[in-house]
Amino acid sequence: MYFLRSLMFEEQVFKAANPGSIFENLTFYDQNLHDLKDFQVAIVGLDEQSLTAFRNNFYLFGDHFQLPILDLGLVWEKKNLVENLERLSQQISLIVIGGAPLDFKESTATVNKVLDEGHENEKKKFIGYQRHLSQLNIYNRIDEYQNISLGEIRSNGQMIEPLMRTCKNLSFDLSTIKQADLGIDANNIVGLTLEESSQICRYAGITPNMQIAHFPNLQPQFAYGNMTNEFAACVSTMVWYFMEGLLNLNYETPKEDDHISYVINSEYFEEPLTFLKGEKSGRWWMKYGEGAEYVPCLYEDFVQSKEGNIPDRLFKYCLS
């Protein structure tokens, strides 16, 4: 971990401030070799101001997890940053704080208020985008099964879980959250609430393959020009619920033998729809036709399909 530099804290101040806090179950990286197998998640900062603001809030929260957490300090060598982080994340789940958005090579759930050309890349799935801010030519090409708008989240937030289930990274652009919940004067009067943002992060935590959760632009200087305690507290709250998701992580794949299978014939399709229910987690998958790969879905997708009302998103997916 040559590209990291430890950044220590005043331990006595935190211990006296809030007994039973996350800080009490925390280990700081001190340039000595740590066995990463002893920890479940690690925190690393891309800039000192962001990491310090985050620490000042997050480490005082109550420790409901008893998860072994490693604070890796700061990245001091930015060359090959994405490659180094992805290599490290193969050994331990990472929470990355601050810096600019990163272009991960693996499948990424991108929480952003604006669609960009990245949605045409299967590695990028957009969550919380706003149609009125996105270019029409880009929006018209969107795969609705792989992307979720702000309005769709409001109508059914559970749609986030199956979309995120195959992702290895989360990139959460904070400008997707509306300014009233950020606690700062921003340019986004419409957006996710803090509660919705925390739920997204919890879904990321229970995602079996999730390796990196990145919260860029914690320094509002990138976009807004100030730094407030509320801004850092917002991110700290979201990370807390990501951690709660890790606590409830349940690995399961559609290839396991003990799943329950349901086959539905539809007048709209030549071949049947096959749904699977996971016995351990209660998660659902579906496939259209023989030889196809199972894709994540919701229980309500199965219920509506069984009743002959194929959900629009599922219908478009089967025709694609």
C-alpha positions, 0 to 999 in steps of 0.5 A, a space after each residue: 500500500 505504497 500509495 497511502 499515507 497515514 493521517 492520525 487523530 487525537 484519540 482522547 478527544 474522540 473517546 471522551 466525546 462519545 462513548 460507544 462510538 465508531 471511533 472506539 472500534 477503529 484501527 488507524 493505518 500506521 505504515 506498519 503491515 496490517 493483515 487486511 483479512 482482519 478488517 471488513 471495510 477500510 476508509 481512505 481519503 483523496 484529500 485531507 480537508 474532505 477526510 478530516 470533515 468526514 472523520 469529525 462527523 462519522 467517527 462520533 456516530 454510534 457503533 451498531 455494527 461492531 465491524 472491524 474498520 481500518 482507516 487507511 489515511 490519505 492517498 498521496 500518490 495519485 498516479 494509477 489511482 483507479 488501478 491502485 484502488 481497484 487492486 486494493 478493493 479486491 482484498 477489502 471493501 473501500 469507502 473513498 472520501 473526497 477528490 474528483 469523480 473517478 472512472 472505474 473500470 468495473 461496473 459502477 452504480 452512478 448516482 448523478 442528476 444528469 445522464 451522460 454518454 456513459 449510460 451507453 456503456 454497460 459498466 455505468 448505471 445511472 440512479 436518480 437522474 433528472 429528465 429535464 436536465 438530461 439532453 434529449 438525444 441521450 435520454 432517448 437512447 437510454 436503457 430504462 432497465 439499467 437506469 432509474 430516474 428520480 421520479 421512479 425512485 420516488 414511486 418505488 425505491 426498491 427498484 434500486 436493489 436489483 439494478 445495483 446487485 451486479 455492480 462492483 462500485 458506487 459513485 455518489 455525486 453529492 449534487 444529486 441531493 437537493 440543497 435543502 438536505 445538503 445544508 448549503 446553497 447549491 444549484 439543485 433545488 430538486 433532487 434526492 432527499 437525505 433519506 433516499 440517499 441513505 437508502 441507496 447507500 444501504 442497498 450498495 452495502 448489501 450488494 454482494 460484489 460491491 468493492 468501492 463506495 466513492 463520495 467525491 466532491 465532499 469539498 464544496 469548492 469543486 462546485 459551491 464555494 464553501 464548506 459546512 458541517 452539514 455537508 460532511 454530516 450528510 455524507 457521514 450519514 450515508 456512509 453509516 447506512 452503507 455500513 449497516 448494509 454490509 452488516 446485512 450482506 448475504 451472498 447468493 447467486 441464481 446458480 445455486 440449487 436450492 432456489 425456487 423456479 417459476 415459469 410464466 407463459 405470456 401472450 406477448 412473448 414466444 418463449 416463457 419468462 422464468 423467475 427465481 426466488 433466492 431461499 436465503 435472501 429472498 432476492 429475485 431473478 428472471 430470464 427470457 427464453 432458454 440459454 439466457 442469463 438471469 438478471 436481477 428483478 423484484 418480487 412485484 415483477 413476478 407478481 405482475 407478470 403472473 397476472 398478465 401485466 408485464 411491467 414496462 421496464 421488464 417488457 422493454 428488456 425482453 424485447 431488447 
